[in-house]
Structures are given as structure tokens and as C-alpha cells.
Amino acid sequence: MPNYQRVLEPGGIYFFTLVTFQRQNLFIMSEVRALFFESLDHTRRYHPFEVIAYCILPDHLHFIWEMQENDANYSGYISQIKRRFSKAYIAQYGMNLQKSGSRSKRREVTVWQRRFWEHYICDEEDLNRHIDYIHYNPVKHGLVHKPGDWEWSSFRDYVSLGHYDSDWGTDDRVGGEKFDFGE
């Protein structure tokens, strides 16, 4: 297995994807989304970082965070968020899926996939492309016809700030051009 090395740039901006274990649709209930936001807010109280954009889908989450000037410990903060959320979720809803032998041995629960995806944002164009990706994701997954119809993202905040028109992303196009996120 290759030795993957995360980019650790204090004050950096990062795109993240967190996925539920076996793509369980945990986030279809508003109470579960609230548990996640409580876990996020709790971690941010002790380890401040800015959430630039987000989208919560039924089985995964996307975020863009800007770290504090002297801080690059996003991996530790994601771990804290996942752990706090998992404890609250299990206390309220119990365990849904059977643990594998490996998960039992490591004392892991079946709420999240073990790892997460991260991408270091290298410039403003990269940032804007990832913000668009996050906001268009509910359309991509067939959950809504336009980003403004999805309540659990920062899209409406961006509309109110004038960054998007309210009909941005309708019909898989912007300004007549097909979306291409370079996936």
C-alpha cells in the first residue's frame, strides 16, 4: 500500500468529503443533521476554523474549511467531529450495521468510513471550482433539480451574498456551458 501523505499547510484551505459506513442514508433526518452540526460546532469552539462552504447529502458530506494561521490539524478535528457524532448517534439511534472482525478488533463503530477525502485548495480558481462542486452536488446525485432546492448546503448563503443567482446550476448548465468539475 502506498504511503499517502496529507498536505499540512497551516492556515490552508481544504476541501473534504466524509462518507457514512456502507453509504448509509443517516442524514435524511433533520435530527441527525442537527447532531452533526452540534459535533462540528463543539469542535470549532475549541479549535477554530472557518467553514467556507458545505453540503450535507444523505450518505456523505462535503466541506471547505480555512484553517487558522498556525494550524493544520484538520485530520484531528475531523476525527473529533466523527467521534462525537458517532457517540451521540449511537446513544440516540443505536447501531444499525454489523461490525466486521477488523472493526471489532479496532473498537470502531459502523457510522463512518474509516478515512476521509481531502484536497488542498491551491488558488482562487481551485477554490471557486470546489465551491461550485459542493453546491451542485445535490443536483448531480438527482436529489433536486437546482441547487437552491437543497436546504442543507451553504448555497443560499452564497445567493444572499450575491455570489450566485438563485437559478444557478439549473439543468446542469451555467451560462449555457456544461458543468465540468474535472472528476
C-alpha positions in Angstrom: 0.0 0.0 0.0 1.4 3.4 -0.9 2.3 5.8 1.8 -0.2 8.6 1.3 0.9 11.9 2.8 -1.6 14.6 3.5 -0.8 18.2 2.7 -0.4 20.0 6.1 -0.3 23.8 5.4 -1.0 26.0 8.4 -3.7 28.5 7.5 -4.5 26.4 4.4 -7.9 26.0 2.7 -9.1 22.4 2.3 -11.9 20.5 0.6 -13.2 17.4 2.5 -15.6 14.6 1.8 -16.8 12.4 4.7 -18.8 9.3 3.8 -21.0 7.2 6.1 -20.2 3.5 6.6 -21.6 1.5 3.7 -23.2 4.6 2.4 -26.0 4.5 5.0 -28.5 7.4 4.5 -28.0 8.7 8.0 -28.5 12.4 7.1 -32.1 12.1 5.8 -33.4 13.0 9.2 -33.2 16.6 10.5 -32.4 15.4 14.0 -29.3 13.6 12.7 -28.1 16.6 10.7 -28.5 18.6 13.9 -26.4 16.1 15.8 -23.7 16.5 13.2 -23.8 20.3 13.4 -23.6 20.2 17.1 -20.5 18.0 16.8 -19.0 20.4 14.3 -19.8 23.5 16.4 -18.4 21.8 19.6 -15.1 21.1 17.9 -14.9 24.6 16.4 -15.4 26.2 19.9 -12.1 24.6 21.0 -10.3 24.6 17.6 -11.5 27.5 15.5 -11.6 27.1 11.7 -13.8 28.7 9.2 -16.4 26.7 7.2 -16.3 28.4 3.8 -18.9 26.1 2.1 -20.7 22.8 2.9 -23.3 20.4 1.7 -24.9 17.6 3.7 -26.2 14.7 1.5 -28.0 11.6 2.8 -24.8 9.5 2.9 -21.9 11.9 2.6 -20.8 15.4 3.4 -18.7 18.0 1.6 -16.9 20.9 3.3 -14.4 23.6 2.6 -12.5 24.8 5.7 -10.0 27.5 6.2 -7.6 26.7 9.0 -6.2 29.2 11.5 -2.9 30.8 10.5 -0.8 28.5 12.8 -3.0 25.4 12.5 -3.1 22.4 10.0 -4.6 19.8 12.3 -7.8 19.2 10.2 -7.4 15.5 10.5 -7.6 15.6 14.3 -10.6 17.8 14.1 -12.4 15.6 11.7 -11.6 12.7 14.0 -13.1 14.6 16.9 -16.2 15.5 15.0 -16.8 12.0 13.8 -16.2 10.5 17.3 -18.5 13.0 19.0 -21.2 12.5 16.3 -20.9 8.7 16.5 -21.4 8.6 20.2 -24.4 10.9 20.1 -25.9 9.0 17.1 -25.5 5.6 18.8 -26.9 6.9 22.1 -30.0 8.1 20.3 -30.5 5.5 17.5 -28.4 2.5 18.3 -26.1 0.6 15.9 -27.6 -0.3 12.5 -25.0 -2.5 10.9 -23.0 -5.5 11.9 -19.3 -4.8 12.7 -16.6 -6.7 10.7 -13.9 -8.5 12.6 -11.5 -5.7 11.8 -13.8 -3.1 13.1 -14.4 -5.1 16.3 -10.7 -5.5 16.9 -10.1 -1.8 16.5 -13.2 -0.9 18.6 -14.6 1.0 15.7 -18.3 1.7 15.2 -20.3 1.4 11.9 -21.2 5.1 11.4 -18.4 6.4 9.2 -16.0 5.1 6.6 -12.6 4.9 8.2 -10.9 7.6 6.2 -11.9 10.9 4.5 -11.0 12.6 1.3 -9.1 15.8 1.4 -7.8 18.2 -1.2 -5.6 21.2 -0.5 -7.0 24.3 -2.3 -4.1 25.8 -4.2 -5.6 29.0 -5.6 -8.8 31.1 -6.1 -9.8 29.2 -9.3 -9.5 25.9 -7.4 -11.5 27.3 -4.5 -14.3 28.5 -6.8 -14.4 25.2 -8.7 -14.8 23.3 -5.4 -17.4 25.7 -4.0 -19.4 25.1 -7.3 -18.9 21.4 -6.9 -20.3 21.4 -3.4 -23.3 23.4 -4.3 -24.1 21.4 -7.4 -23.7 18.0 -5.7 -27.4 17.5 -4.8 -28.3 18.0 -8.5 -25.5 15.7 -9.6 -27.0 13.0 -7.3 -30.5 13.5 -8.6 -31.9 14.8 -5.2 -33.1 18.1 -6.6 -33.4 19.9 -10.0 -31.4 23.0 -8.9 -29.0 23.8 -6.0 -31.4 26.3 -4.5 -33.9 23.5 -3.8 -31.5 21.7 -1.5 -31.8 23.1 2.1 -28.7 21.5 3.6 -25.9 23.5 2.0 -24.4 26.9 2.0 -25.8 27.7 -1.5 -28.5 30.0 -0.2 -25.9 31.9 1.8 -23.9 32.4 -1.4 -27.0 33.6 -3.2 -27.7 36.2 -0.4 -24.1 37.4 -0.7 -24.5 37.9 -4.5 -22.1 35.1 -5.5 -24.8 33.1 -7.4 -28.1 33.9 -9.0 -30.9 31.9 -7.3 -31.3 29.8 -10.5 -27.6 28.9 -10.8 -27.0 25.3 -11.7 -30.4 24.6 -13.2 -30.4 21.9 -15.8 -26.7 21.0 -15.4 -25.6 24.3 -17.0 -24.2 27.7 -16.2 -24.3 30.4 -18.8 -25.0 27.8 -21.5 -21.8 25.8 -20.7 -22.0 22.2 -19.4 -20.5 21.7 -15.9 -17.1 20.1 -15.9 -15.6 19.6 -12.4 -12.7 17.6 -13.7 -13.6 14.5 -11.7 
